C-alpha cells in the first residue's frame, strides 16, 4: 500500500467519522424537525461530510472536487456551524447571519481567484487557514460574554483553540518551506487529521450537550414562570416567599407584600377581546418589572391578579414603589394599546414572626385591595395589620 493510498484511507476514515457524528445529531434531533438551530447544525455537518469525502479524489481526474468544491463546502459548513452555535447562545441576530453568509461567499470567490491566478498549494493552504480562523473567531462570545454556563465557555474555548491552530498553520505555510498539506505523509499529517477528528467529535457532542442544557433551562422556565407575562407562577412564588419569610423573621428585617389587579379588566376583555386583554397584562408586567430589584418576587396568581414580595423594603420605601407601580399603566396608548387602564393596590409591610404565613399576608392584602377598589379604584390602600407586628422605626 503506497503513501498516497494511506493518505486517502486516513481522509476516508475522517469522512466516515463526520458521517457518524452527523447520524448521531440527526438521531438526537428526531421528532423535533422544527428546531432551526439544530437544522442549521445538521446542514453544516452534512456539507462538511460531503467535503471530506470529496477530498479522496485528490490526484485523479476529479481533482477539482477535492480542491474547488471541497473547500467551498468547508467554508459554508464551518460558517453554518458557527451560526448554529451562536444561535444557541442567542447572540447572533438575523442581520449578522446575513453578513456572515455574504462574507463566506466572498471567501469562496477569493479562493477561486487564487486557483486561477496563483495556484500554489502553500498559498491555498494559508488562505483557507486564515479564512477558517476568521469564521471561528466570533465564538469568543461564548467564552468572554455575560451569563455564560461553564459548558458554553468550554465549547467556546475549543473553537477558539481551533482558530489559533488555523492561524499557526497559515503562518507556517507562508513563512517556511515546511509542508502543512494533509496529503503529505508525516507527523504533521497524522497530528492534524487526528486533531480534526477529535475536534469534530468534541464539537458535535458539545452542540448536543448545549442543546440539552438549553432544553433543560426551558423546562425549568416553563415549570416556574407564567407563559403570558413571564412572572413567577403561584407554586414557585410560594416556595421562594416562604424562604424570604423565614430569613427575615430570623434577621428581624422588614419586608413588604403587595397585591394588585387591573380595574374593570372584564370590561376590557368583553369590549376589545381577550387578545387585547393579554396585551394589557403583558404591558403592565413589563412596565412594573422596570421598578423591581433582582431579589423582588413578582407573581401572577391568575387572570389579572398579581402579587409582589419586596424583601428589605420598609414603609417609606414600599410606599414610593407602590406609587410607581400605580403609575405604570400611564402611557398605554403611546405604547400601542387601544385602551387605557388603571390598577388598584393593597399593601402590607411588617417584620415577620416565625409563625407568619404567606396566606395570612395574602388575606389581609386582599382586604386592603378590596378597600382600594371601594374608594374609587386606581388607588393604594395600606393594611392595618401592621399594628399586630413590630415595624421598623
N, C-alpha and C positions, 0 to 999 in steps of 0.2 A: 504493500500500500504506500503510494508516494505521499509527499508532504502536502501537495495540492488537495488530494483526496482527504487527508487528515483534516485540513482546514475546513473543507466543505462539510465533513461529518460533524465537526465541532459546531459550525454555524447551524447545521440541520438540527442538532440537539438543542441549541439555543432557541431555534424557532419552535420546536416541539414544547420546550419549557414555556414559551409565550402562549402557545395554544392551550396548554393545560391550565395556566393561570386564567386565561380567558374563559374556559369552561367552568372553572371554579366560581368566577364572578357571576356568570350567567346563572349558574345553579343557585347561588345565594340570592340573586335578584328574582328568581322565579316567582311569579304571582304578583309582582309589583312592576308591571310594564310601563306605568305612567311616571316613574321616577326619572326626571330629565337628567339629573346629575349622574345617576347610575348608567343611564343610556349613553351619556357622553363618554364616560369612562370605558364602557364596553366598546364603543366605536373607536376610541383611542387605542385600546389594546388590539382590536381587530386589524386596524391599519398597520400597527407595529408588527403584528404576527405575519401579515402578508409581506411586509417589507423584508423581514429576516429570511423568509423562505425564498424571496426573490434574489437574495444575495448569494444563494447557492449557484446561480448561473454565471458567476464571475469567471471570465476567461473563455467563455464559449460564444456561440453565435448570438445568444440573447444577453450579451453583457450589459446592454443598455438597461435591462431590468434590474441589475444589481447596482447600478450607479445612478442613473437619472430617476427611474421610477421608485426604486427602493428608498433613496434618500429623501425624495419628495414626500413619500408616505411617512417616513420617520419624522420629518418636520411637522406634518399635520398631526400625527399620532401623539407626539410629545406635547404639542400645543393643546390638543383636546384633553390630554391627561392633566395638565396643569389647570386648565379651565375647570375641570371636574373637581379637582382638589380644592381650589379656591372657592368654588361654589358651595362646597360643604361647609366652609367657614363663613359663607355669605359675605365675602369681601371682594366680589367681582361683579360689577354692575353690567347691565346689558351693553352699554356703550363701550366699556372696557373690553368686553368679549369681542365686539366687532373690530376694535383696534387691534386686538391680539391676532385675530384671523387675517386681517389685512397685512400685518407685519409678517405673518407666516407666508402669505402669498408672495410678498416681496422677497422673502428669503429664498423661496423656491426659484423665483426669476433670477435672483443673483447667482444662485448655484449653477444655473444653466448658462449664464454668461461666462462663468469660469470654464465650463465644459467646452464652450465654443471658442473662447479667445485665449485661454491659458490653462489647458487641461493637463495639469501636473498633479500627481497624486498627493504630494505634501500640501499643496495649496487647497485642494478639495478637502483634505482631512482637517486642516486648520479652519477653513470656512465653516464646515459642519460643526466642529467642536465649539467654536465661538457662538454660532447661532444657537446651538443647544443650550449653552450656558446662559445666554440671554433669555431663552424660553423658561429655564428653571428659576432664574433669579427672583421673580415675583413671589416665589414661595417663602421669601423671608417674612412675609406677613404671618405665616404660620409659626414663626419662631419668635419674632420680636413684637408681635401685635398684642392687643389687650384681650382680656377674658379668654385666654387660651388654656386648653387642658394639657396635661403632660403628654398625652398621646399625640396631640396636634404638634406640639413642639418637637417631639421625637421624629415624627414623619417628616416635618418640615426640614429638620436638620439633615436627614438622609438625602433629601433632594438638593439642599444647598451643598452638601458634600459632593454630590454628583456634578453640580455646576462648577465647583472648584476643580474637580478632576478633568472636566471638559476644557477649562481654561488652560490647565497644565498641558494637556495633550495638544492643544492648539499652539501653545508657545514652543513646545518641543519640536513640533512638526515644521515650524517656520524658522527656528533658530539653530537647529542641529541637523546632522545628516542621519540621525537615528530614525529608523522606520517605526511609525506608530500605526501602521496598517494592520487591520485584523486578519489580513491574508498573508502576512509574513510570519512564518513559523518561528517560535521562540518563546522566551519567558514572558515578554510583554504581551504577546498574543494570548497566552494561557491566562495570565493575570487579568487582562482586560475583559475577555469573554466570560471568565468566571465571575468577575465583579459585576458585569452587566446582568448575568443570570441571577446573582444574589439580589442585586438592586431591583430587578423586575419582580421577584417574588416578595421582597420586603414591601415594595410599593403597592403591589396588589393586595397583599394581606393587610397592609396599613390602611388602604382605602376601605376595605371591608370592615375593619375594626372601627374606622371613623364613621362609617355609615351606621354601624350598630350603636356606637356611642350617641350619635345624633338621634337615632330612633328611640333609645332609652330615655334621653332627655325629653323628647316629645311625649313619651308615655307618662313620664313624671309630671310634665306640664299639664297634660290632659287630665291627670288624676288630681291635680292640685288647684287648677285655675278654671275660672268661668270662661267658656268658649267665646262668648259675645263681647265681654268687656275686658278680659284679661285680669280681672281682680281675683283674689283668692275665693275658692268655693267654701261653703259652710264648714265642711269637715276639716280642711287644712287650717282655716282661720281659728276654729275652736281649739285645735291641738296646740297651735302656736300661742294663742291667747292664754291658755292655761299655764304655759311656761312663764309668760310675762307676769301673770298674776302672782305666781309663787315667788318669782325672783323679786318683784317689787315689794311683796309682803315681807320677805326676808330682809331686804335692804332698807325698808321703811321709806320708800320713794313713791312719789305720786305718779299716777297715770290717768289718762282721760279716755272715756269711751263716748263715741258719737254715733247716733243713729239718725238716718235721714231718708226721705223718699221724695219723689217728684210730685208736685201738686197737680191734681187733676190729670194724672197720667192716662187713666182710662179714656178720658175725653180726647186726648191726643191720638191714641190708638184708634178710637172709633171714627174720628174726623179725618185723619190723614193716613191711616193704615198702620199695620204693625211694623212694616219696614221702616217707616219714619220713626216710630217708637223705638225701634232698635238703634237707629242713628242717634236719637236723643240720649239713650243710655250710654252709647259709646262716646258721644261728645262730652257728657257730664263727667264720666270717669277719666277721660283724657285731660280735661281741664283741672280736675281735682288733684290728679296724680302729680301735677307740677308743683303743688304746695306741700307735698308729703316728704318726709325723710325716709331714708332707706330702711330704717327699723320699724316704721309705722306699718300696721296691718290693715289692709283695705279689703273688705269682703262684700260680695253681692249675696244677700240672703235669698233673693228670688224676686222676680218681677222688677219693680222699681225701688226696692228696699235695699239700702246699703248700710254698712257699719264700718267704723274706723277705730282702731285701738292705738292710742298715742302714748307710748312709754316715755316716762320722764316729763310729761307736759303738766304744768300746774295750771291754776285757774286763769291768770292773765295770758299765758301762752296759748292755752286752748281756746280762750275767747277770741283772741286775734285770729287763730287759724279757722275757727268756726265761721267767723265773719268772711274770711277769704273764700271758704267753701260755699257759703251762701251766695256770694257774688259770682261764682264760677259759671252759672248759666248765661250771664250777661254776654251779649255779642253773638248769640246763636245764629241770628240771621246773617251776620257778616261771615260766619264760618260755613254758610251754605245750607243751613237748615230752613225749612219753610215755616217754622213755628218758633215762638219764644216760649220759655218755660221757667218756672221757679221751683225752689225746693224748701222744705221745712225741716228743722233740725232739733233733735233732742240731745242733750249733752250732760255728762256727769264727770266730775273729777274727784279723785279720792286717793288716799294711801290705803291699799287693800290689807285686810287681815288674812291670815292663813285659811280662814273659813270662807272667804269671799269667793263667790261663784260667778262665772260669766252669765249664767241665766238670770241671776239676780240683777246684774247691771243692765242686761237687755230689757228686763221687765220695767225697771224704773225709767230707762231711756225711752222706752216705747210710750210710757205715760207722758213723759216730757214732750215727745214728738206729737202726741195727740193734743197736748195743750197748745203747742206752737200752731197747729192747724186751727184749733178753736179760736185762737187770737187773730185769725185772718190769713193764715198761711204766709209763705215767703218770710219766715222769721225763725228765731232761735229761742228755745226755752231751756233753761238750766234746771236740772232736777234738784229737789231739796233734800235728796238722800245724803248729801254731803254732811248734814247735821249728825248723821249716825256714825261718821268716820272722822278720824283725825285728819285734818287738812294741813298742808304745808303753810307755814306763816311767812 
